[in-house]
Amino acid sequence: MRNLPCPQCDIHRFHVKNQEGKFLVVTVNENYEVVAVHAEESTDGYDLSIIYCLGCSWQGSPKSLRAGRHRH
């Protein structure tokens, strides 16, 4: 399954935040599911409604990523 890219800079890595301000690095798959990059980490307790790009200033909802934008 492919990861969706940032609509602004085309990288595939984002982060999410929890109430304590901690960050977790994630990707978003073609089903718009937010998945932790490291399998041993959990997204429990993190706000998955807003993702923040690691490569630029873009932020938005996982649904705002377009599945057709990824490059081969």
C-alpha positions as CSV (number, residue, x, y, z in Angstrom):
1,M,0.0,0.0,0.0
2,R,1.4,3.4,-0.9
3,N,1.7,6.4,1.4
4,L,0.2,9.6,0.4
5,P,2.5,12.7,-0.1
6,C,2.3,16.2,1.2
7,P,0.4,18.3,-1.4
8,Q,2.9,21.1,-1.0
9,C,6.3,19.4,-1.0
10,D,5.6,15.7,-1.9
11,I,7.3,14.0,1.0
12,H,5.5,11.1,2.7
13,R,6.3,11.8,6.4
14,F,4.2,13.8,8.8
15,H,3.8,14.2,12.6
16,V,0.8,14.3,14.9
17,K,0.6,15.8,18.4
18,N,-0.9,14.7,21.7
19,Q,-2.3,16.8,24.5
20,E,1.1,16.9,26.2
21,G,2.7,18.4,23.1
22,K,4.6,15.2,22.2
23,F,5.1,14.4,18.5
24,L,4.8,11.1,16.7
25,V,6.1,10.5,13.1
26,V,3.5,9.0,10.9
27,T,2.5,8.3,7.3
28,V,-0.9,8.2,5.7
29,N,-1.9,5.3,3.5
30,E,-4.2,5.2,0.5
31,N,-7.2,4.5,2.8
32,Y,-6.4,7.8,4.7
33,E,-5.3,5.8,7.8
34,V,-2.7,7.5,9.9
35,V,0.0,4.9,10.8
36,A,3.0,5.3,13.1
37,V,6.3,5.0,11.1
38,H,7.8,2.7,13.8
39,A,5.6,-0.4,14.4
40,E,6.4,-0.4,18.1
41,E,4.8,3.0,18.6
42,S,1.1,3.6,18.9
43,T,-1.1,6.5,17.7
44,D,-3.3,6.1,20.8
45,G,-3.8,9.4,22.5
46,Y,-2.7,11.5,19.5
47,D,-4.9,13.8,17.6
48,L,-5.1,12.2,14.1
49,S,-7.4,14.8,12.7
50,I,-4.5,17.2,12.0
51,I,-1.2,16.1,10.5
52,Y,1.9,18.3,10.1
53,C,4.3,17.8,7.3
54,L,7.9,17.2,8.3
55,G,9.3,18.8,5.1
56,C,7.4,22.1,5.0
57,S,4.8,24.2,6.7
58,W,1.8,22.4,5.4
59,Q,-0.8,21.1,7.9
60,G,-4.3,19.6,7.4
61,S,-6.5,16.6,7.7
62,P,-5.5,13.2,6.3
63,K,-8.5,13.4,4.0
64,S,-7.1,16.6,2.4
65,L,-4.3,14.5,0.9
66,R,-5.1,13.3,-2.6
67,A,-4.5,9.6,-3.4
68,G,-3.7,10.4,-7.1
69,R,-0.9,12.7,-6.4
70,H,1.9,10.2,-5.6
71,R,4.7,9.7,-8.1
72,H,6.0,6.4,-9.3
